[in-house]
Amino acid sequence: MNAPLLAGRIALVTGAGRGIGRGIAEAFAAAGATVMLAARTQTDLRDCAQAIEHAGGRAAWQCADVGDAAACTALVEHTVATLGALDILVHNAGIFPMSPIEAMSDADWNRVLDVNLGSAFRLTRASIPHLRARGGGRLLFTSSVTGNRVAAPGCAHYAASKAGMNGFIRSAALELAADRITVNGVEPGLVLTPGAAAVTDDAIRAAMAGFVPLKRWGEPADIAGAMLYLASDAAAYVTGQTIVVDGGALLPENGAMMLDDSHG
């Protein structure tokens, strides 16, 4: 009863160098998992691995661009070869360049779909035999409220990739249930990552937080907590689902309702 939630598990986390992915990797390591960190930037991966090890956890890392089809398979195989097995895949890597549809090139569209959605398929396909060999496992995905519940100008390719991800989650969950492989995701709302911080200032962030019932931005740890639940035995009977983690931002009918001080 007192064992760490993920004791003895081996997890692969993409996009683990910073932001939400790093938060997930650190939470999983703190819960007893051995974590393979994957991202494109070597320095970010080294920093994350060192932080995990300094805290008493276990981590390895591998540079990878999951937008490349061959890299997805190679990453899974490297994880198994290095750590001995695979129990949990967390596909968190994603890109969100801004472009209006009229100005969007085919290359822009295809790159976002490849990195965000195509890699979900390829990583899953590569992981299935290894999860099956362990008698089951977890496939977890960082989706988004964007595309599934809300929209934003300039994000049509991103929205399409995340809406497609939710459809993929449901289909994969149905196919893999007999193998005791569960497939779930988390839909973050506003999360203060280094990327978000770089394109906003304090005033903008404060104004945006005003439209969230909990009156704050999410932190990577908020998303990691939901992922930790889905990866754990507590979620053994949960599959084909996504959890919205947005501080209640989707609850009001419109943003004007949050301007009434009597509500908060």
Long-range contacts (C-beta under 8 A, 24 or more apart in sequence): 3-32, 4-30, 4-31, 4-32, 5-31, 5-32, 5-228, 5-231, 5-232, 5-233, 5-234, 6-31, 6-32, 6-33, 6-88, 6-228, 6-231, 6-232, 7-31, 7-32, 7-33, 8-32, 9-33, 9-34, 9-87, 9-88, 9-231, 10-34, 10-35, 10-36, 10-79, 10-83, 10-84, 10-85, 10-86, 10-87, 10-88, 11-35, 11-36, 11-86, 11-87, 11-88, 11-89, 11-90, 11-231, 12-36, 12-38, 12-75, 12-76, 12-79, 12-86, 12-88, 12-89, 12-90, 12-127, 13-37, 13-38, 13-90, 13-92, 14-38, 14-39, 14-64, 14-66, 14-75, 14-90, 14-91, 14-92, 14-93, 14-119, 14-123, 15-39, 15-91, 15-92, 15-93, 15-94, 15-142, 16-45, 16-48, 16-61, 16-92, 17-41, 17-44, 17-45, 17-47, 17-48, 18-44, 18-48, 18-193, 18-194, 19-191, 19-193, 19-194, 19-195, 19-220, 20-92, 20-142, 20-188, 20-191, 20-193, 20-220, 20-223, 20-224, 21-90, 21-92, 21-93, 21-142, 21-220, 22-48, 22-220, 23-219, 23-220, 23-221, 23-223, 23-224, 24-90, 24-92, 24-142, 24-220, 24-223, 24-224, 24-227, 24-228, 25-52, 25-59, 26-51, 26-52, 26-55, 26-57, 26-224, 27-221, 27-224, 27-225, 27-227, 27-228, 28-88, 28-90, 28-224, 28-227, 28-228, 28-231, 29-55, 29-57, 29-58, 29-59, 30-55, 30-57, 31-228, 31-232, 33-58, 33-87, 33-88, 33-231, 34-58, 34-59, 34-60, 34-83, 35-59, 35-60, 36-60, 36-61, 36-62, 36-78, 36-79, 36-82, 36-83, 37-61, 37-62, 38-62, 38-63, 38-64, 38-66, 38-75, 38-93, 39-63, 39-64, 39-93, 40-64, 40-65, 66-91, 66-93, 66-115, 66-119, 66-122, 66-123, 67-95, 67-111, 67-114, 67-115, 67-118, 67-119, 69-114, 69-118, 69-122, 72-119, 72-122, 72-123, 72-126, 73-122, 73-125, 73-126, 75-123, 75-126, 76-123, 76-126, 76-127, 76-130, 77-126, 80-130, 85-130, 85-133, 85-134, 86-127, 86-130, 86-131, 86-134, 86-137, 87-131, 87-134, 87-137, 87-138, 88-137, 88-138, 88-140, 88-231, 89-123, 89-124, 89-127, 89-131, 89-137, 89-138, 89-139, 89-140, 90-140, 90-141, 90-142, 90-227, 90-231, 91-119, 91-120, 91-123, 91-124, 91-139, 91-140, 91-141, 91-142, 92-141, 92-142, 93-119, 94-142, 94-158, 94-161, 95-158, 96-155, 96-158, 96-195, 97-157, 97-158, 98-154, 98-155, 99-154, 99-157, 100-153, 100-154, 101-156, 104-156, 104-157, 108-157, 109-157, 112-157, 112-158, 112-161, 113-157, 113-160, 113-161, 113-164, 115-161, 116-158, 116-161, 116-162, 116-165, 117-160, 117-161, 117-162, 117-164, 117-165, 117-168, 120-165, 120-168, 121-168, 124-168, 124-172, 124-183, 128-176, 128-179, 128-181, 131-179, 131-181, 132-179, 132-181, 135-180, 136-179, 136-180, 136-181, 136-182, 137-180, 137-181, 137-182, 138-181, 138-182, 138-183, 138-184, 138-230, 138-231, 139-172, 139-176, 139-181, 139-182, 139-183, 139-184, 140-183, 140-184, 140-185, 140-186, 140-227, 140-230, 140-231, 141-165, 141-168, 141-169, 141-183, 141-184, 141-185, 141-186, 142-185, 142-186, 142-188, 142-223, 142-227, 143-169, 143-185, 143-186, 143-187, 143-242, 144-187, 144-188, 145-187, 145-188, 145-189, 145-244, 145-246, 145-249, 145-250, 148-187, 148-242, 149-187, 149-244, 149-250, 150-250, 162-187, 166-242, 169-240, 169-241, 169-242, 170-240, 173-239, 173-240, 173-241, 174-240, 177-239, 182-230, 182-235, 182-236, 182-238, 182-239, 183-239, 183-240, 184-230, 184-235, 184-238, 184-239, 184-240, 184-241, 184-242, 184-243, 185-241, 185-242, 185-243, 186-223, 186-226, 186-227, 186-230, 186-242, 186-243, 186-245, 187-242, 187-243, 187-244, 187-245, 187-246, 188-218, 188-222, 188-223, 188-245, 188-246, 189-218, 189-244, 189-245, 189-246, 189-247, 189-249, 189-250, 190-217, 190-218, 190-246, 190-247, 190-249, 191-217, 191-218, 191-219, 191-220, 191-222, 191-223, 192-217, 192-218, 192-219, 193-220, 210-258, 210-259, 211-249, 211-252, 211-255, 211-258, 212-246, 212-247, 212-248, 212-249, 212-258, 213-247, 213-248, 213-249, 213-251, 213-252, 213-258, 213-263, 213-264, 214-247, 214-248, 215-247, 215-264, 216-247, 217-247, 218-245, 218-246, 218-247
